[in-house]
Amino acid sequence: MSAEYDIAETLDVKGASCPMPVVKTKSAIDDLAADEVLEVLATDSGSMSDIDGWADGTDGVELLAQEESGDVYKHYVRKTE
């Protein structure tokens, strides 16, 4: 299964551990325009819950999907405003 989104930017945080995937995701989202999608590639399994929790508690972002592909976790976050 693979998510199909119009990706505006890909953020590679492979090798980074908590809290860096979330910190770098927030920074990258801030640089996007409304309705653009950020693809985040991480190797920290905790990023699945961390990015989900961050998106739930953050206005202006929507977590579209998360996928596990081998040892890489993919997150698709849309800037909503």
ABEGO torsion letter per residue (X at the ends): XBBBBBBABBBBABGBBOAAAAAAAAAAAAABBBGBBBBBBBABAAAAAAAAAAAAABBGBBBABBBBBEABBBBBBBBAX
